[in-house]
Amino acid sequence: MFQVGCLCACYLAKRGHEVEVYEYRDDIRKSEFVRGRTINLSLSARGIQALKAVGLGDKLVSSHGIPMKGRLIHNLDGSRHAIPYDPRHDQVCTYSVSRKYLNEFLLNATEKDFNVKLHFNHKLINANLQEGCMTFQLMVTNETVMRSADLIVGADGAFSTVRRHFMKSPMFNFSQTYIEHGYVELCMPPGEDGEFVMEPNYLHIWPRGTFMMIAMPNQDRSWTITLFMPLTQFQVLDCPTRLLKFFKQQFLDSVPLIGKRRLVTDFFATKPSTLLSIKCNPYHLSSRTVIIGDAAHAMVPFYGQGMNAGFEDCRLLDQLLHRYEDIAVVLKEFSAIRNTDAEAICDLAMYNYLEMRDLVNRRSFLLRRKVDNLLFRLLPKIWIPLYTSVAFTTVGYRQCMDNKCWQDKVIRWTLLALGVLGTALCAAGIYHWHRMTLTEKF
Ligand SMILES: Cc1cc2nc3c(=O)[nH]c(=O)nc-3n(C[C@H](O)[C@H](O)[C@H](O)COP(=O)(O)OP(=O)(O)OC[C@H]3O[C@@H](n4cnc5c(N)ncnc54)[C@H](O)[C@@H]3O)c2cc1C
């Protein structure tokens, strides 16, 4: 369990079930700093709505979310421009939330508000999922303990042990794809006055074609910076001199803000992390086990939807538990409904990397954005741009993708029609002019 497991536990407890949560790691509320995963996450409509359904959304957003109302692009020549998420309303935004705070908030809610029993330092090592039996290794004493449950929810992340036990079951499909790009996290501290050194209410992006850097604001007025790049390119930056030269060429404005010494220390403190996308189907095994969150559909992080999609899983599961009494039907429906949408967002996340690192700087993209915004203003119920529908609505991800496809077709056909019309008008003009000159001659 983590974010997604915690939220699911809250949902199930709210329905009156006795829920127990098992976690491999120690209680993060006791540790100062957890290294390994991004420091902050972007929380958007789907995640907020799923949190709100168990009464957790408002508090989290109001006290710990920093609104980001659009992208702020840093060009190579030092110029910058903002691309608002929704030019019609300033309030339309995603929220940057600290991962550590979010995890602590959810753990407290799970334990205190919903009376769920939490067991830390319990690593799932084996399971008989048909029978609902699990074997855990206690990380402190090395002992093993057996536990059983009527329903097992595997929310154990991209390298899920629960999912591993699905592998041998017939008709279970699985694929995983590592992309050739990895990432390194850096920190941009607050200024001397303790304030943000860049405009706080934006997702800052330095798009550079084959790679990019992004920055998201933190509550302590610092920025978490993530550099995404081909792993081979990281290898080239093997000493402080090369690193600083690269940063001065590519991200000059960021160097004094991060500080040269901090940049070098943070960059060489860890190896670049890899990124992968996982698709599988179905998400359930018999009527006893279901996988959710990254265990079911890990995605590359470029749409900021991994956690949001995991939270949406919890809401869907809850809706199905409300709709059907038979748990076998619930799990079957969950797999059927969720898989299409989950695979769509995995694909969209791949596409968005291209948009963020490259397309955002192209004239054709900016023009398309203007057309989208104009049509969205005129037909807000019909023409919803892709990013808006993914981040600010709860329309199924597959539907968001399909909408983009028909919108692309409309634009293509309109351009074609305009082209044909223009050509026809030109031809008519030339013909008319030709006839006029012939008439004058005779
Ligand atoms: C660089 C990066 C940036 C991201 N940014 C965003 C973002 O802005 N917005 C967003 O929505 N998503 C983002 N994501 C995705 C997001 O982090 C994940 O989708 C989300 O954290 C998945 O949550 P989860 O609870 O399913 O899995 P996890 O957070 O991986 O939790 C799984 C838990 O299961 C435990 N576990 C694993 N194996 C066992 C075992 N055998 N026994 C017991 N316990 C076990 C682990 O210790 C862990 O606590 C980002 C991801 C990355 C890599």
Ligand as a Chemical Component Dictionary entry (heavy atoms), coordinates in Angstrom:
data_LIG
# 
_chem_comp.id                   LIG 
_chem_comp.type                 NON-POLYMER 
_chem_comp.pdbx_formal_charge   0 
_chem_comp.three_letter_code    LIG 
# 
loop_
_chem_comp_atom.comp_id 
_chem_comp_atom.atom_id 
_chem_comp_atom.alt_atom_id 
_chem_comp_atom.type_symbol 
_chem_comp_atom.charge 
_chem_comp_atom.model_Cartn_x 
_chem_comp_atom.model_Cartn_y 
_chem_comp_atom.model_Cartn_z 
_chem_comp_atom.pdbx_ordinal 
LIG C1  C1  C 0 9.218  10.916 -11.309 1  
LIG C2  C2  C 0 7.765  10.643 -11.028 2  
LIG C3  C3  C 0 6.883  11.693 -10.931 3  
LIG C4  C4  C 0 5.528  11.451 -10.701 4  
LIG N1  N1  N 0 4.670  12.496 -10.645 5  
LIG C5  C5  C 0 3.349  12.265 -10.489 6  
LIG C6  C6  C 0 2.428  13.349 -10.412 7  
LIG O1  O1  O 0 2.826  14.521 -10.477 8  
LIG N2  N2  N 0 1.098  13.059 -10.272 9  
LIG C7  C7  C 0 0.639  11.776 -10.193 10 
LIG O2  O2  O 0 -0.582 11.591 -10.101 11 
LIG N3  N3  N 0 1.489  10.735 -10.244 12 
LIG C8  C8  C 0 2.819  10.940 -10.372 13 
LIG N4  N4  N 0 3.687  9.885  -10.404 14 
LIG C9  C9  C 0 3.162  8.520  -10.280 15 
LIG C10 C10 C 0 2.902  8.175  -8.815  16 
LIG O3  O3  O 0 4.075  8.341  -8.069  17 
LIG C11 C11 C 0 2.435  6.731  -8.714  18 
LIG O4  O4  O 0 1.463  6.476  -9.683  19 
LIG C12 C12 C 0 1.821  6.478  -7.348  20 
LIG O5  O5  O 0 2.738  6.816  -6.345  21 
LIG C13 C13 C 0 1.442  5.005  -7.238  22 
LIG O6  O6  O 0 0.959  4.767  -5.977  23 
LIG P1  P1  P 0 0.703  3.269  -5.492  24 
LIG O7  O7  O 0 0.149  3.409  -4.114  25 
LIG O8  O8  O 0 -0.073 2.508  -6.512  26 
LIG O9  O9  O 0 2.157  2.598  -5.473  27 
LIG P2  P2  P 0 3.423  2.953  -4.574  28 
LIG O10 O10 O 0 3.427  4.371  -4.178  29 
LIG O11 O11 O 0 4.594  2.399  -5.279  30 
LIG O12 O12 O 0 3.169  2.127  -3.243  31 
LIG C14 C14 C 0 3.338  0.737  -3.199  32 
LIG C15 C15 C 0 3.619  0.368  -1.743  33 
LIG O13 O13 O 0 3.613  -1.055 -1.641  34 
LIG C16 C16 C 0 4.706  -1.434 -0.821  35 
LIG N5  N5  N 0 5.114  -2.780 -1.212  36 
LIG C17 C17 C 0 5.724  -3.143 -2.373  37 
LIG N6  N6  N 0 5.966  -4.464 -2.366  38 
LIG C18 C18 C 0 5.506  -4.952 -1.181  39 
LIG C19 C19 C 0 5.475  -6.232 -0.591  40 
LIG N7  N7  N 0 5.983  -7.312 -1.200  41 
LIG N8  N8  N 0 4.922  -6.375 0.636   42 
LIG C20 C20 C 0 4.406  -5.292 1.283   43 
LIG N9  N9  N 0 4.408  -4.048 0.781   44 
LIG C21 C21 C 0 4.948  -3.874 -0.447  45 
LIG C22 C22 C 0 5.790  -0.407 -1.082  46 
LIG O14 O14 O 0 6.697  -0.352 -0.005  47 
LIG C23 C23 C 0 4.971  0.854  -1.264  48 
LIG O15 O15 O 0 4.799  1.532  -0.045  49 
LIG C24 C24 C 0 5.052  10.108 -10.584 50 
LIG C25 C25 C 0 5.953  9.052  -10.672 51 
LIG C26 C26 C 0 7.304  9.308  -10.886 52 
LIG C27 C27 C 0 8.242  8.146  -10.992 53 
# 
loop_
_chem_comp_bond.comp_id 
_chem_comp_bond.atom_id_1 
_chem_comp_bond.atom_id_2 
_chem_comp_bond.value_order 
_chem_comp_bond.pdbx_ordinal 
LIG C1  C2  SING 1  
LIG C2  C3  SING 2  
LIG C2  C26 DOUB 3  
LIG C3  C4  DOUB 4  
LIG C4  N1  SING 5  
LIG C4  C24 SING 6  
LIG N1  C5  DOUB 7  
LIG C5  C6  SING 8  
LIG C5  C8  SING 9  
LIG C6  O1  DOUB 10 
LIG C6  N2  SING 11 
LIG N2  C7  SING 12 
LIG C7  O2  DOUB 13 
LIG C7  N3  SING 14 
LIG N3  C8  DOUB 15 
LIG C8  N4  SING 16 
LIG N4  C9  SING 17 
LIG N4  C24 SING 18 
LIG C9  C10 SING 19 
LIG C10 O3  SING 20 
LIG C10 C11 SING 21 
LIG C11 O4  SING 22 
LIG C11 C12 SING 23 
LIG C12 O5  SING 24 
LIG C12 C13 SING 25 
LIG C13 O6  SING 26 
LIG O6  P1  SING 27 
LIG P1  O7  DOUB 28 
LIG P1  O8  SING 29 
LIG P1  O9  SING 30 
LIG O9  P2  SING 31 
LIG P2  O10 DOUB 32 
LIG P2  O11 SING 33 
LIG P2  O12 SING 34 
LIG O12 C14 SING 35 
LIG C14 C15 SING 36 
LIG C15 O13 SING 37 
LIG C15 C23 SING 38 
LIG O13 C16 SING 39 
LIG C16 N5  SING 40 
LIG C16 C22 SING 41 
LIG N5  C17 SING 42 
LIG N5  C21 SING 43 
LIG C17 N6  DOUB 44 
LIG N6  C18 SING 45 
LIG C18 C19 SING 46 
LIG C18 C21 DOUB 47 
LIG C19 N7  SING 48 
LIG C19 N8  DOUB 49 
LIG N8  C20 SING 50 
LIG C20 N9  DOUB 51 
LIG N9  C21 SING 52 
LIG C22 O14 SING 53 
LIG C22 C23 SING 54 
LIG C23 O15 SING 55 
LIG C24 C25 DOUB 56 
LIG C25 C26 SING 57 
LIG C26 C27 SING 58 
# 
